[in-house]
Amino acid sequence: MQINNKKNTVFILGAGFSKCADLPVQAEFSSLLTSSEFDTEIDKVITRAIKEFLEDVFGWKDTREIPSLEDIFTFIDLSAGSGHHLGIKYTPKLLRALRRMLIYRTFQIIDHRFKRSEDIEKLLKYYAKDICSFIVMNWDIVLEKHLQTTDYKKINYITPSYDWNNYKRGDSEEGTKICKMHGSSNWVYCENCKTLFYLLDENLSLHKKVGLVKSDFRLFDEKFTDKHFDESLGITPSEKECKICNNAVASHIATFSYRKSFRTAAYPAIWSEAENILANSTKWIFIGYSLPEADFELKHLIKNAELRFKHKRIEHDIDVVIYNDNSTEKIFEKFFGRENVNIIQGGLSDYVSNL
């Protein structure tokens, strides 16, 4: 099968794309939440807190499969967001602390497993001669790390953002457009001055220990002292301060939840541009994305983009790259129509071998 090259190409990337760089897909994340490989004093408290929550809320035991991340985050978000308990033990304060710990642990998993992919590099180099944009559902920076080794020199995150190290504003007019639909592990956000910072080649939220708060740890371990926290942190509080106003920065993501929060100004700009990119492109390439039910808002955006110019008989050439997944193939065929999609079941390796 020979795949034709097209101008104005947009890639829609899901967890299967990051799997090519050895990152776990969402179904594999759950079992890693309680992994003993994270062994600092801070890590041990986080692991115990997660295990205790799973036991109390889901009746989970060590040898059993962990519930889905959608269930875990949705229950936390619905209760904490509305100011209600989840049972008598888990107060909104406790749930918000646990949510921060879960996000931090997820970033640890993302950072620990990365491995450079020859298939991703080949894909990006092949399409570097075209006008390419990326719509990314993942928090990780697999795409950014691989772009740095190709001809994509400038990156445009759509929303106003600044390099953490040199306070240089990211290119807001030119550069390769990357719409991180659920946020990114290399972003931090200031709740006070509403500034977004990034690093292209580093999980900034993780390495600056963003979201870890001393008082959170004492909620789960009364013996956990300030000294334990400071020694485990390995950085000073000033290293987690906003470069503009000195407020503590926070991670900036929408969690694995059926009620995702897109409350800051960055997300509306990103989502609006993503729809424009899709509507005005000539080729869509879905890689490792399964149109999950939890992403109903994104599916609506995709459908709007597909239909925007259909009355002018403007169609999109759609490739769907998956790996031995008949159920996802059926989902795409029902969503776009069987005749309107080109399904590649051999994964990214098969796809790039035919470029």
C-alpha positions as CSV (number, residue, x, y, z in Angstrom):
1,M,0.0,0.0,0.0
2,Q,1.5,3.3,-1.1
3,I,0.4,6.3,1.0
4,N,0.1,9.6,-0.9
5,N,1.8,12.7,0.4
6,K,-0.5,15.7,1.0
7,K,-0.1,19.4,1.8
8,N,-1.6,20.9,4.9
9,T,-1.5,17.8,7.0
10,V,-2.7,17.5,10.6
11,F,-1.8,14.7,12.9
12,I,-4.2,13.7,15.7
13,L,-2.1,11.8,18.3
14,G,-3.3,9.6,21.1
15,A,-1.7,7.3,23.6
16,G,-0.8,4.8,20.9
17,F,1.6,7.3,19.4
18,S,3.4,7.7,22.7
19,K,3.5,3.9,23.0
20,C,6.0,3.9,20.1
21,A,8.4,5.8,22.5
22,D,7.8,3.0,25.1
23,L,5.3,5.0,27.2
24,P,2.5,3.0,28.7
25,V,-1.0,3.4,27.3
26,Q,-3.8,4.4,29.6
27,A,-4.8,0.9,30.5
28,E,-1.2,0.2,31.7
29,F,-1.0,3.4,33.8
30,S,-3.2,2.1,36.6
31,S,-0.9,-0.7,37.6
32,L,2.1,1.6,37.7
33,L,0.4,4.0,40.1
34,T,1.5,1.9,43.0
35,S,4.8,0.7,41.7
36,S,7.6,0.3,44.2
37,E,10.2,1.7,41.8
38,F,9.3,5.2,43.1
39,D,11.1,5.0,46.4
40,T,12.0,8.4,47.8
41,E,10.3,9.5,51.1
42,I,7.8,11.6,49.1
43,D,7.1,8.7,46.7
44,K,6.4,6.3,49.5
45,V,3.8,8.5,51.0
46,I,2.2,9.0,47.6
47,T,2.1,5.3,47.0
48,R,0.5,4.6,50.4
49,A,-2.0,7.3,49.9
50,I,-3.1,5.9,46.5
51,K,-3.3,2.4,47.8
52,E,-5.4,3.4,50.8
53,F,-7.8,5.3,48.6
54,L,-8.2,2.4,46.2
55,E,-8.8,0.0,49.1
56,D,-11.3,2.4,50.8
57,V,-13.3,3.5,47.8
58,F,-13.0,0.5,45.4
59,G,-12.4,-2.4,47.7
60,W,-9.1,-3.0,45.8
61,K,-6.5,-5.5,47.0
62,D,-2.8,-5.7,46.1
63,T,-3.2,-8.6,43.8
64,R,-6.2,-7.3,41.9
65,E,-6.5,-5.0,38.8
66,I,-6.7,-1.3,39.6
67,P,-9.8,0.6,38.5
68,S,-9.6,2.8,35.5
69,L,-8.1,6.3,35.7
70,E,-11.4,7.7,34.4
71,D,-13.2,6.3,37.4
72,I,-10.5,7.4,39.9
73,F,-10.2,11.0,38.7
74,T,-13.9,11.4,38.0
75,F,-15.0,10.5,41.5
76,I,-12.3,12.8,42.9
77,D,-13.2,15.7,40.6
78,L,-16.9,15.4,41.1
79,S,-16.7,15.4,44.9
80,A,-13.9,17.9,45.4
81,G,-15.2,20.2,42.7
82,S,-18.6,20.4,44.4
83,G,-17.3,20.7,47.9
84,H,-18.6,17.3,49.0
85,H,-17.0,14.3,50.7
86,L,-16.5,10.9,49.1
87,G,-17.5,9.0,52.2
88,I,-16.8,10.4,55.6
89,K,-13.1,10.0,55.4
90,Y,-12.3,11.7,52.1
91,T,-13.0,15.4,52.6
92,P,-12.7,17.9,49.6
93,K,-9.3,19.0,51.1
94,L,-8.1,15.4,51.2
95,L,-9.3,14.7,47.7
96,R,-7.6,17.7,46.3
97,A,-4.4,16.7,47.9
98,L,-4.7,13.2,46.5
99,R,-5.5,14.6,43.0
100,R,-2.2,16.5,43.1
101,M,-0.3,13.4,44.1
102,L,-1.9,11.3,41.4
103,I,-1.0,13.9,38.8
104,Y,2.6,14.0,40.0
105,R,2.8,10.1,40.0
106,T,1.5,10.1,36.4
107,F,4.2,12.5,35.4
108,Q,6.8,10.2,37.0
109,I,5.5,7.3,34.9
110,I,5.7,9.4,31.7
111,D,9.2,10.6,32.4
112,H,10.6,7.2,33.5
113,R,9.6,5.2,30.4
114,F,10.6,7.5,27.5
115,K,12.7,6.0,24.7
116,R,13.4,7.6,21.3
117,S,11.5,6.0,18.4
118,E,13.0,5.5,14.9
119,D,9.4,5.2,13.5
120,I,8.4,8.6,14.9
121,E,11.6,10.2,13.6
122,K,11.0,8.8,10.1
123,L,7.4,10.0,10.1
124,L,8.3,13.6,11.1
125,K,11.2,13.8,8.7
126,Y,9.0,12.6,5.8
127,Y,6.3,15.2,6.5
128,A,8.7,18.0,7.3
129,K,8.4,19.4,3.8
130,D,4.7,19.9,4.3
131,I,2.6,22.4,6.3
132,C,2.1,20.2,9.4
133,S,0.1,20.7,12.6
134,F,-0.4,18.5,15.6
135,I,-3.4,17.9,17.8
136,V,-2.2,16.0,20.9
137,M,-4.4,14.3,23.5
138,N,-1.4,13.2,25.7
139,W,0.3,15.1,28.5
140,D,3.7,13.8,27.6
141,I,6.3,15.5,25.4
142,V,7.2,12.6,23.1
143,L,6.3,14.7,20.1
144,E,8.4,17.7,21.3
145,K,11.4,15.6,22.0
146,H,11.3,14.1,18.5
147,L,10.7,17.4,16.8
148,Q,13.9,18.8,18.2
149,T,15.9,16.3,16.2
150,T,14.2,17.2,12.9
151,D,13.7,20.3,10.8
152,Y,10.8,21.6,13.0
153,K,12.8,24.3,14.8
154,K,10.1,26.5,16.1
155,I,7.1,25.3,18.1
156,N,3.8,27.3,18.5
157,Y,1.7,26.2,21.5
158,I,-1.1,28.6,20.2
159,T,-1.7,30.2,23.6
160,P,0.7,32.9,24.8
161,S,3.5,31.1,26.7
162,Y,7.1,31.7,27.8
163,D,10.2,29.7,28.0
164,W,10.9,28.9,31.6
165,N,14.7,29.4,31.4
166,N,15.0,32.6,29.4
167,Y,11.6,34.1,29.7
168,K,11.4,34.4,25.9
169,R,7.9,34.3,24.5
170,G,7.1,31.3,22.4
171,D,6.4,31.9,18.7
172,S,2.7,32.9,18.5
173,E,2.6,33.6,14.7
174,E,5.0,31.2,13.1
175,G,6.3,27.7,13.9
176,T,4.8,24.3,14.0
177,K,1.4,24.5,15.7
178,I,0.9,22.0,18.5
179,C,-2.5,21.9,20.2
180,K,-2.1,20.1,23.5
181,M,-5.8,19.5,24.1
182,H,-5.5,18.4,27.8
183,G,-2.4,20.3,28.7
184,S,1.2,19.1,29.0
185,S,3.7,17.9,31.5
186,N,6.2,20.5,30.3
187,W,3.9,23.4,31.2
188,V,3.4,25.2,34.5
189,Y,0.8,27.9,35.1
190,C,0.6,30.8,37.5
191,E,-2.9,31.1,39.0
192,N,-2.2,34.8,40.0
193,C,-0.9,36.5,36.8
194,K,-2.2,33.7,34.5
195,T,1.1,33.1,32.7
196,L,1.9,29.8,31.1
197,F,5.6,28.6,31.0
198,Y,7.1,25.7,29.2
199,L,10.3,23.8,28.5
200,L,10.5,21.9,25.2
201,D,12.7,19.0,26.3
202,E,11.9,18.6,29.9
203,N,8.8,17.6,32.0
204,L,8.8,20.9,33.8
205,S,6.0,20.1,36.2
206,L,7.7,17.0,37.4
207,H,11.3,18.3,37.7
208,K,10.2,21.3,39.6
209,K,7.9,19.2,41.9
210,V,5.0,21.3,41.0
211,G,1.8,20.5,42.9
212,L,3.6,18.9,45.9
213,V,2.6,20.7,49.1
214,K,4.0,20.1,52.5
215,S,0.6,20.1,54.2
216,D,-0.8,17.5,51.8
217,F,1.7,14.9,53.0
218,R,0.8,15.4,56.7
219,L,-2.8,14.6,55.8
220,F,-1.7,11.1,54.9
221,D,1.3,10.7,57.3
222,E,1.3,12.6,60.6
223,K,4.9,11.7,61.1
224,F,6.0,13.3,57.8
225,T,8.0,16.4,58.8
226,D,9.0,19.6,57.0
227,K,12.6,18.2,56.9
228,H,11.4,15.0,55.2
229,F,9.7,17.1,52.6
230,D,12.5,19.5,52.0
231,E,15.1,16.8,51.7
232,S,13.1,14.7,49.4
233,L,12.1,17.7,47.2
234,G,15.7,18.5,46.3
235,I,14.8,22.1,45.2
236,T,14.1,25.3,47.0
237,P,10.6,26.9,47.1
238,S,11.9,29.8,45.0
239,E,12.5,27.3,42.1
240,K,8.8,26.8,41.9
241,E,7.9,30.5,41.7
242,C,6.4,32.3,38.8
243,K,9.0,34.3,36.9
244,I,6.8,37.3,36.8
245,C,4.9,37.6,40.1
246,N,6.7,35.1,42.4
247,N,3.4,33.2,43.1
248,A,3.8,29.4,43.3
249,V,3.1,27.8,39.9
250,A,0.8,24.8,39.3
251,S,0.6,22.0,36.8
252,H,-1.7,22.8,33.9
253,I,-3.6,19.7,32.7
254,A,-7.1,18.3,32.3
255,T,-7.1,14.9,34.0
256,F,-8.4,11.5,32.9
257,S,-11.9,12.3,33.9
258,Y,-15.4,12.4,32.4
259,R,-15.6,16.0,33.8
260,K,-12.4,17.6,32.6
261,S,-11.7,21.1,33.7
262,F,-10.8,23.6,31.0
263,R,-11.1,26.7,33.2
264,T,-8.2,28.8,32.1
265,A,-7.9,31.1,29.1
266,A,-5.4,28.8,27.4
267,Y,-7.8,26.0,26.6
268,P,-10.5,27.9,24.7
269,A,-7.7,29.3,22.5
270,I,-6.2,25.9,21.9
271,W,-9.5,24.2,21.2
272,S,-10.7,26.9,18.8
273,E,-7.5,26.8,16.8
274,A,-7.6,22.9,16.7
275,E,-11.0,23.1,15.0
276,N,-9.7,25.7,12.5
277,I,-6.6,23.6,11.8
278,L,-8.7,20.5,11.2
279,A,-11.3,22.3,9.0
280,N,-8.7,23.9,6.8
281,S,-6.4,20.9,6.3
282,T,-6.5,18.5,3.4
283,K,-5.2,15.4,5.2
284,W,-6.0,14.0,8.7
285,I,-3.7,11.3,10.2
286,F,-5.0,9.7,13.4
287,I,-2.2,7.8,15.2
288,G,-2.9,5.7,18.2
289,Y,-6.2,7.4,19.0
290,S,-9.5,5.5,19.6
291,L,-12.2,8.2,19.8
292,P,-13.0,7.2,23.4
293,E,-16.4,8.0,24.9
294,A,-14.8,10.2,27.6
295,D,-13.6,12.6,24.8
296,F,-17.1,13.5,23.7
297,E,-16.3,17.2,23.5
298,L,-13.3,16.5,21.3
299,K,-15.4,14.2,19.1
300,H,-17.9,17.0,18.7
301,L,-15.1,19.4,17.7
302,I,-13.8,16.9,15.1
303,K,-17.2,16.4,13.6
304,N,-17.8,20.1,13.4
305,A,-14.4,20.5,11.6
306,E,-15.3,17.7,9.2
307,L,-18.6,19.2,8.2
308,R,-17.7,22.9,8.1
309,F,-16.9,23.0,4.4
310,K,-18.6,19.8,3.3
311,H,-21.4,21.8,1.5
312,K,-18.6,23.1,-0.8
313,R,-17.7,19.4,-1.5
314,I,-14.4,19.8,0.4
315,E,-13.5,16.4,1.8
316,H,-10.6,15.3,4.1
317,D,-8.3,12.5,3.3
318,I,-8.3,10.5,6.5
319,D,-5.8,7.9,7.6
320,V,-6.2,6.0,10.9
321,V,-3.1,4.2,12.2
322,I,-3.9,1.6,14.9
323,Y,-2.4,-1.7,15.9
324,N,-4.5,-4.9,15.6
325,D,-7.6,-3.2,17.0
326,N,-10.8,-4.2,15.3
327,S,-13.0,-2.4,17.8
328,T,-11.3,0.9,17.1
329,E,-11.6,0.3,13.4
330,K,-15.4,-0.1,13.7
331,I,-15.6,3.1,15.9
332,F,-13.9,5.1,13.1
333,E,-16.0,3.6,10.4
334,K,-19.2,4.4,12.3
335,F,-18.0,7.9,13.0
336,F,-16.8,8.9,9.5
337,G,-18.4,6.3,7.3
338,R,-16.7,3.1,6.1
339,E,-15.7,4.6,2.7
340,N,-14.2,7.8,4.1
341,V,-11.3,6.4,6.1
342,N,-8.2,4.5,5.3
343,I,-7.4,2.1,8.2
344,I,-3.8,0.9,8.8
345,Q,-3.9,-2.0,11.3
346,G,-0.2,-2.6,11.3
347,G,0.7,0.3,13.6
348,L,3.2,3.2,13.0
349,S,5.9,0.8,11.7
350,D,3.7,-0.4,8.9
351,Y,2.6,3.1,8.1
352,V,6.1,4.7,7.8
353,S,7.4,1.7,5.9
354,N,5.0,2.7,3.1
355,L,5.9,6.4,3.0
